[in-house]
Amino acid sequence: MKYLFCKTTLLAAILVSLVSPLLAQNARDLNAILTKKFDLVPKHSNDPQYYEMTSTLQKHAPNGDIISTDIYRLSLRCIPNSDPSKKDEYTCMEFTVQLNNAAPVSIPALKNWKYLFAITANNRDSIGGVFGIDHGKFENLKDENGRALLQENTYHVYNAFIDFHAMSVFAEKTKGDSGIQNMSGIGDKIVHAASFSRPPVNLGSGIAEGSYFNNGEITLLFKGLGFINKKNCAIIEYDSGKSSFYMLIKPMPTMEIPTKGSSHYWGDIYKDLSSGWIQKAILHELVISETTIAANNKVSTAVERTINIENVKR
């Protein structure tokens, strides 16, 4: 027994002497990675990119019960412009809407719709649109069965494009102001240039001019590294802080229904450190609002949104 104990002790000592240098080397390698400086704004590769985006909206009753669950699905193709100073071409391959327990239906007017996108100084074009998204495209939308979408649903269809491109605002270099280019090491945190911006949300004749979304103090955090689609990615956390909005809905020319509310959205963006393209993005949002139907008739609503964006192969 004494001999066995000595033999085991000797074996353990040998193992420790062999493993310890490996553990020390691994610790040094890990430390080198965690303290490394990264370029978070590499030049984009020129190959086409395909994205699938799913937006899930759950409405809650005052007692917390889920009233309804709507799902909006968007498929996009991006053809990059070889000149980085010019706009990339995006094509909506398909858009479907699934309202509560109904079957998904497509929106024919958006199928194969092309538009140009580029981040600009205030992200508005010459006619007041956001990200080059034409408001007029969303007038009088109908589903594949010829049924007109309600104004509320039309807004969420439009907003899917805005939310998608908002990820690029956070993940791409800003023009001279605070942005992702100001971070290089894990743990770096900044206040983004889009903080306190107030983009318009007027949408044709249904949502009147003067409607807006007011961002809070938006922060970015370089929180770590990930491996998505077999690509090394930086994980960028974003947080909107306290945001608010005002919407003036006009179901008919002589009727106005104002809605005021607050929003808090946050999530993660996985950006390829080599090609520069977003590989995955997640958004969570809590929206609390109050709609005035008449002088003494107010309706409160709580909505929880979850968005998942995936870079996919085609």
C-alpha positions as CSV (number, residue, x, y, z in Angstrom):
1,M,0.0,0.0,0.0
2,K,2.8,2.4,0.9
3,Y,4.5,1.6,-2.5
4,L,1.2,2.2,-4.4
5,F,0.8,5.6,-2.6
6,C,4.4,6.7,-3.5
7,K,3.9,5.6,-7.1
8,T,0.6,7.5,-7.4
9,T,2.1,10.6,-5.8
10,L,5.0,10.4,-8.2
11,L,2.6,10.1,-11.2
12,A,0.6,13.1,-10.0
13,A,3.8,15.1,-9.7
14,I,4.8,14.2,-13.2
15,L,1.4,15.2,-14.6
16,V,1.5,18.5,-12.8
17,S,4.9,19.2,-14.2
18,L,3.6,18.5,-17.7
19,V,0.3,20.2,-17.5
20,S,1.3,23.4,-15.6
21,P,3.3,24.9,-18.5
22,L,0.4,24.2,-20.8
23,L,-2.1,25.9,-18.5
24,A,0.3,28.8,-18.1
25,Q,0.6,29.0,-21.9
26,N,-3.1,28.9,-22.4
27,A,-3.6,31.6,-19.8
28,R,-1.0,33.8,-21.7
29,D,-2.8,33.1,-25.0
30,L,-6.2,33.9,-23.5
31,N,-4.8,37.1,-22.0
32,A,-3.3,38.1,-25.4
33,I,-6.7,37.6,-27.0
34,L,-8.6,39.5,-24.4
35,T,-6.2,42.5,-24.4
36,K,-5.8,42.6,-28.2
37,K,-6.8,45.6,-30.2
38,F,-9.3,44.9,-33.0
39,D,-10.4,46.9,-36.1
40,L,-14.1,46.9,-35.8
41,V,-14.6,48.7,-39.2
42,P,-12.8,46.6,-41.8
43,K,-13.6,47.2,-45.4
44,H,-16.6,45.3,-46.6
45,S,-16.1,42.3,-48.9
46,N,-17.8,42.7,-52.3
47,D,-19.8,39.4,-52.3
48,P,-23.6,39.6,-52.1
49,Q,-25.2,39.2,-48.6
50,Y,-28.5,37.5,-47.8
51,Y,-30.5,38.1,-44.6
52,E,-33.5,36.7,-43.0
53,M,-35.2,38.8,-40.4
54,T,-38.1,37.8,-38.0
55,S,-39.9,40.3,-35.9
56,T,-42.3,39.0,-33.2
57,L,-44.7,41.4,-31.5
58,Q,-46.7,40.4,-28.4
59,K,-49.4,42.7,-27.1
60,H,-50.1,42.4,-23.3
61,A,-53.3,43.1,-21.4
62,P,-53.0,45.2,-18.2
63,N,-53.0,42.0,-16.2
64,G,-50.0,40.6,-18.2
65,D,-51.9,38.2,-20.4
66,I,-50.8,38.0,-24.0
67,I,-53.6,39.4,-26.2
68,S,-52.0,38.6,-29.6
69,T,-48.7,37.6,-31.3
70,D,-47.9,38.9,-34.7
71,I,-44.9,37.8,-36.8
72,Y,-43.3,39.8,-39.6
73,R,-40.7,38.1,-41.8
74,L,-38.4,39.9,-44.2
75,S,-35.9,38.4,-46.7
76,L,-33.3,40.8,-48.1
77,R,-30.4,40.6,-50.6
78,C,-27.6,43.1,-50.6
79,I,-25.5,43.8,-53.6
80,P,-22.5,45.9,-52.4
81,N,-21.3,48.8,-54.4
82,S,-17.6,48.4,-55.3
83,D,-17.3,52.1,-54.5
84,P,-17.7,52.5,-50.7
85,S,-18.7,56.1,-51.1
86,K,-21.8,55.0,-53.0
87,K,-25.0,53.2,-52.0
88,D,-25.5,49.5,-51.8
89,E,-28.5,48.0,-53.6
90,Y,-31.0,46.0,-51.4
91,T,-33.8,43.8,-52.8
92,C,-36.7,42.7,-50.7
93,M,-37.0,39.0,-51.8
94,E,-40.2,38.5,-49.8
95,F,-42.2,39.9,-46.9
96,T,-44.8,38.0,-45.0
97,V,-47.2,38.9,-42.2
98,Q,-48.7,36.5,-39.7
99,L,-51.3,38.1,-37.6
100,N,-52.0,36.1,-34.4
101,N,-53.0,32.6,-35.3
102,A,-53.7,33.2,-39.0
103,A,-51.6,31.7,-41.7
104,P,-48.7,33.9,-43.0
105,V,-49.5,36.0,-46.1
106,S,-47.1,37.7,-48.4
107,I,-47.1,41.3,-49.5
108,P,-46.9,41.3,-53.4
109,A,-46.0,45.0,-53.7
110,L,-42.8,44.4,-51.8
111,K,-41.6,41.3,-53.6
112,N,-38.4,42.1,-55.6
113,W,-38.6,45.7,-54.6
114,K,-35.1,47.4,-54.9
115,Y,-33.8,50.4,-53.1
116,L,-30.4,52.0,-52.4
117,F,-29.1,52.3,-48.8
118,A,-26.2,54.2,-47.4
119,I,-25.5,55.7,-44.0
120,T,-25.6,59.5,-44.3
121,A,-25.1,62.4,-42.0
122,N,-28.6,62.4,-40.6
123,N,-29.8,59.1,-42.3
124,R,-32.5,61.0,-44.2
125,D,-32.8,61.5,-47.9
126,S,-33.7,64.7,-49.8
127,I,-37.4,64.1,-49.4
128,G,-37.3,63.3,-45.7
129,G,-37.3,59.6,-45.9
130,V,-35.1,57.5,-43.5
131,F,-32.3,55.3,-44.9
132,G,-33.6,55.9,-48.5
133,I,-36.8,54.0,-47.7
134,D,-39.6,55.5,-49.8
135,H,-42.6,56.1,-47.6
136,G,-44.9,56.0,-50.6
137,K,-44.1,52.3,-51.2
138,F,-46.1,51.5,-48.1
139,E,-49.3,53.4,-49.0
140,N,-52.3,51.1,-49.3
141,L,-50.5,47.8,-48.9
142,K,-52.5,44.6,-49.5
143,D,-51.8,41.0,-48.8
144,E,-51.7,38.2,-51.4
145,N,-55.4,37.7,-51.0
146,G,-56.2,41.4,-51.8
147,R,-57.0,42.4,-48.3
148,A,-55.8,45.8,-47.2
149,L,-53.5,45.9,-44.2
150,L,-54.5,48.0,-41.2
151,Q,-52.5,51.2,-40.6
152,E,-50.9,49.6,-37.5
153,N,-49.7,46.6,-39.4
154,T,-48.5,48.7,-42.3
155,Y,-46.4,50.7,-39.9
156,H,-44.7,47.5,-38.6
157,V,-44.0,46.4,-42.1
158,Y,-42.3,49.7,-42.8
159,N,-40.5,49.7,-39.5
160,A,-39.0,46.2,-40.2
161,F,-36.8,47.9,-42.9
162,I,-35.9,50.7,-40.5
163,D,-34.9,48.3,-37.7
164,F,-32.8,46.2,-40.1
165,H,-30.7,49.2,-41.2
166,A,-30.5,50.6,-37.7
167,M,-28.1,47.7,-37.0
168,S,-25.8,49.1,-39.6
169,V,-25.9,52.5,-38.0
170,F,-24.5,51.0,-34.9
171,A,-22.2,48.5,-36.6
172,E,-20.6,50.9,-39.1
173,K,-18.3,53.9,-38.9
174,T,-19.9,57.2,-38.2
175,K,-18.8,60.3,-40.1
176,G,-16.6,62.1,-37.6
177,D,-18.7,61.5,-34.5
178,S,-18.6,58.9,-31.8
179,G,-19.2,55.4,-33.2
180,I,-18.0,51.9,-33.3
181,Q,-14.6,53.0,-34.8
182,N,-13.8,54.5,-31.4
183,M,-13.7,51.0,-29.8
184,S,-11.0,48.5,-30.2
185,G,-10.6,46.5,-27.1
186,I,-13.0,44.2,-25.3
187,G,-14.7,46.2,-22.6
188,D,-14.6,49.5,-24.5
189,K,-17.8,51.5,-24.2
190,I,-19.0,54.7,-25.9
191,V,-22.1,56.9,-26.2
192,H,-23.1,56.7,-29.9
193,A,-23.6,59.7,-32.2
194,A,-27.2,58.7,-32.8
195,S,-28.1,59.5,-29.2
196,F,-31.1,61.8,-28.8
197,S,-31.8,61.8,-32.5
198,R,-35.4,62.2,-33.6
199,P,-36.2,60.5,-36.9
200,P,-39.7,61.1,-38.4
201,V,-42.1,58.2,-38.5
202,N,-44.8,59.8,-40.6
203,L,-46.0,57.3,-43.2
204,G,-48.1,58.5,-46.0
205,S,-51.5,59.9,-45.2
206,G,-52.2,57.4,-42.4
207,I,-49.6,58.5,-40.0
208,A,-49.3,62.3,-40.1
209,E,-46.3,64.5,-40.3
210,G,-45.1,65.5,-36.9
211,S,-44.9,61.9,-35.7
212,Y,-41.5,61.0,-34.5
213,F,-39.3,58.5,-32.5
214,N,-36.9,60.1,-30.0
215,N,-33.9,58.0,-29.1
216,G,-32.4,58.2,-25.6
217,E,-28.7,58.0,-24.8
218,I,-27.5,55.1,-27.0
219,T,-24.5,53.2,-25.7
220,L,-22.3,50.6,-27.4
221,L,-20.2,48.1,-25.6
222,F,-17.6,45.8,-27.1
223,K,-18.5,42.8,-24.9
224,G,-16.6,40.0,-26.5
225,L,-15.9,37.6,-29.4
226,G,-18.1,35.1,-31.0
227,F,-18.1,32.5,-33.8
228,I,-21.1,32.8,-36.2
229,N,-21.3,31.2,-39.7
230,K,-17.8,29.9,-39.2
231,K,-16.6,33.5,-38.9
232,N,-14.8,35.3,-36.0
233,C,-17.1,38.1,-34.9
234,A,-17.0,41.0,-32.5
235,I,-20.0,41.0,-30.2
236,I,-21.3,44.6,-29.9
237,E,-24.0,45.3,-27.3
238,Y,-26.2,48.4,-27.9
239,D,-28.7,50.0,-25.5
240,S,-31.1,52.8,-26.4
241,G,-31.6,54.2,-22.9
242,K,-34.9,55.9,-22.3
243,S,-36.6,56.6,-25.7
244,S,-40.0,58.1,-26.5
245,F,-42.3,58.5,-29.5
246,Y,-45.4,60.4,-30.7
247,M,-47.6,59.2,-33.5
248,L,-50.6,61.0,-35.0
249,I,-52.8,58.5,-36.8
250,K,-55.3,59.8,-39.3
251,P,-57.8,57.0,-40.2
252,M,-59.7,59.6,-42.2
253,P,-59.0,63.2,-43.2
254,T,-61.2,64.7,-40.4
255,M,-60.1,62.3,-37.6
256,E,-56.9,62.3,-35.6
257,I,-55.8,59.7,-33.0
258,P,-52.6,60.6,-31.1
259,T,-50.5,58.1,-29.4
260,K,-47.6,58.8,-26.9
261,G,-45.3,56.3,-25.4
262,S,-41.9,55.2,-24.2
263,S,-39.5,52.6,-25.6
264,H,-36.5,50.8,-24.4
265,Y,-34.6,48.6,-26.9
266,W,-31.3,46.7,-26.6
267,G,-29.5,43.8,-28.1
268,D,-26.3,42.4,-29.6
269,I,-24.7,42.6,-33.0
270,Y,-22.2,40.0,-34.3
271,K,-19.9,41.6,-36.8
272,D,-17.4,39.6,-38.9
273,L,-14.0,40.9,-38.2
274,S,-12.8,39.9,-41.6
275,S,-15.5,40.8,-44.2
276,G,-17.1,43.6,-42.1
277,W,-20.6,42.2,-42.6
278,I,-23.1,41.6,-39.8
279,Q,-23.6,37.9,-39.3
280,K,-26.3,38.1,-36.6
281,A,-28.3,40.7,-34.7
282,I,-30.8,40.5,-31.9
283,L,-33.1,43.2,-30.7
284,H,-35.4,43.3,-27.6
285,E,-37.8,46.1,-27.0
286,L,-40.5,47.0,-24.5
287,V,-43.0,49.7,-25.6
288,I,-45.6,51.3,-23.3
289,S,-48.1,53.7,-24.9
290,E,-51.4,55.5,-24.4
291,T,-53.8,56.2,-27.3
292,T,-56.5,58.9,-27.0
293,I,-59.5,57.7,-28.9
294,A,-61.7,60.6,-27.6
295,A,-61.5,63.3,-25.0
296,N,-62.1,60.9,-22.1
297,N,-61.3,57.6,-23.7
298,K,-57.7,56.5,-23.4
299,V,-56.3,53.1,-24.1
300,S,-53.0,51.8,-22.7
301,T,-50.9,49.2,-24.5
302,A,-47.8,47.2,-23.6
303,V,-45.9,45.6,-26.5
304,E,-42.9,43.3,-26.3
305,R,-40.8,43.0,-29.5
306,T,-38.1,40.5,-30.4
307,I,-36.1,40.7,-33.6
308,N,-33.7,38.1,-35.0
309,I,-31.5,38.8,-38.0
310,E,-29.5,36.1,-39.6
311,N,-26.9,36.3,-42.4
312,V,-27.7,33.2,-44.5
313,K,-26.4,31.4,-47.6
314,R,-28.3,31.5,-50.9
